[in-house]
Amino acid sequence: MDREWGRSIGVADVAAHAGYSAYHFVRAFKAAYGETPGQYLSRRRIERAEELLRTADLAVTEICGLVGFGSLGTFCATFKRQTGMTPTAYRDRHLGQGVALIPGCYALLWAGGFPRRAEGGDRNSEEAG
């Protein structure tokens, strides 16, 4: 979960990877870490979002998708519940502390790149033909 936090991860997939049933995995995970796998993953995603809000020149909606949330509303509510402030307020609080933001294009490339074009969707080949 720490390595794949940015993509959609199901408990059944993680449990199967660990060799457990989903129910046993959730019980064992909570006993070991004090939180469910879903809570752990949400916390890790928000931690990553905090880093991006402090360092990258990306919109909140872009950060929402990069850290693995499918809904901006869920992302903002979870962020506020964990940090006590909205993503925008968090960014405003941390800006201006002598740190230049990484341009969004570089941050997107580092985070996994831009969405790939469909086969044959290269703009240059369309213009040439």
C-alpha positions in Angstrom: 0.0 0.0 0.0 2.9 2.4 0.6 4.3 1.8 -2.8 1.0 1.9 -4.8 -0.9 4.6 -2.8 -1.7 6.7 -5.9 -3.8 4.1 -7.6 -7.0 2.3 -6.7 -6.3 -0.4 -4.3 -8.9 -2.8 -2.9 -8.6 -4.6 0.4 -9.2 -8.0 -1.3 -6.2 -7.3 -3.6 -3.9 -6.4 -0.7 -5.1 -9.4 1.3 -4.6 -11.8 -1.5 -1.0 -10.4 -2.0 -0.4 -11.1 1.7 -2.0 -14.5 1.5 -5.0 -13.9 3.7 -8.7 -13.6 3.3 -10.0 -10.0 3.2 -11.7 -10.4 6.6 -8.7 -11.9 8.4 -6.3 -9.4 6.8 -8.4 -6.4 8.1 -8.5 -7.9 11.6 -4.7 -8.6 11.6 -3.8 -5.3 10.1 -5.9 -3.4 12.7 -4.3 -5.4 15.5 -0.8 -4.6 14.2 -1.2 -1.0 13.2 -4.2 0.3 15.2 -6.2 1.3 12.1 -7.9 -0.4 9.2 -6.2 -0.7 5.9 -8.6 1.9 4.5 -7.8 4.3 7.3 -4.0 3.7 6.8 -4.2 4.3 3.1 -6.3 7.5 3.4 -3.8 8.8 6.0 -0.8 8.0 3.7 -2.6 9.7 0.8 -3.3 12.8 2.8 0.3 12.9 4.0 1.4 12.8 0.3 -1.1 15.5 -0.6 0.3 17.7 2.2 3.8 17.4 0.7 2.5 18.3 -2.8 0.5 21.3 -1.5 3.7 22.6 0.2 6.0 22.0 -2.7 4.3 21.7 -6.1 2.5 24.3 -8.2 -0.5 22.0 -8.9 -4.2 22.7 -8.5 -6.0 20.9 -5.6 -8.0 18.9 -8.1 -4.7 17.7 -9.7 -3.3 16.7 -6.3 -6.6 14.9 -5.5 -6.2 12.6 -8.5 -2.4 12.2 -8.1 -2.8 10.8 -4.5 -5.5 8.4 -5.5 -8.8 10.0 -4.6 -11.6 9.7 -7.1 -13.7 12.5 -5.7 -12.7 16.0 -4.9 -15.4 16.2 -2.2 -14.1 13.1 -0.5 -10.5 14.3 -0.7 -11.3 17.7 0.8 -13.4 16.2 3.6 -10.8 13.6 4.5 -8.0 16.2 4.3 -9.9 18.6 6.6 -10.7 15.7 9.1 -7.0 14.7 9.2 -5.3 18.2 9.2 -8.0 20.5 10.6 -8.0 22.7 7.5 -9.0 22.6 3.8 -6.3 21.9 1.2 -6.4 25.5 0.1 -6.0 26.8 3.6 -3.2 24.4 4.2 -1.4 25.6 1.1 -1.9 29.2 2.0 -0.5 28.6 5.5 2.7 27.0 4.1 3.3 29.3 1.1 5.8 32.2 1.5 8.2 30.4 3.8 11.1 30.8 1.4 10.4 27.7 -0.7 9.9 27.9 -4.4 7.2 25.7 -5.8 8.1 23.0 -8.2 6.4 23.7 -11.6 3.3 21.6 -12.1 4.6 20.0 -15.3 7.7 18.6 -13.5 5.6 17.5 -10.5 3.2 15.6 -12.8 6.1 13.9 -14.6 7.7 12.9 -11.3 4.3 11.6 -10.0 3.8 9.2 -12.9 3.6 11.3 -16.0 0.9 12.7 -18.1 -2.0 10.5 -19.4 -0.9 8.5 -22.4 -2.5 9.2 -25.8 -4.5 6.5 -27.5 -2.7 4.6 -30.2 -2.5 6.7 -33.4 -3.4 9.8 -31.3 -0.1 11.5 -31.9 -0.8 15.1 -32.9 2.2 15.2 -35.2 1.0 12.2 -37.2 -2.4 13.8 -37.6 -1.0 17.1 -38.9 1.3 15.3 -41.3 -1.5 13.2 -42.9 
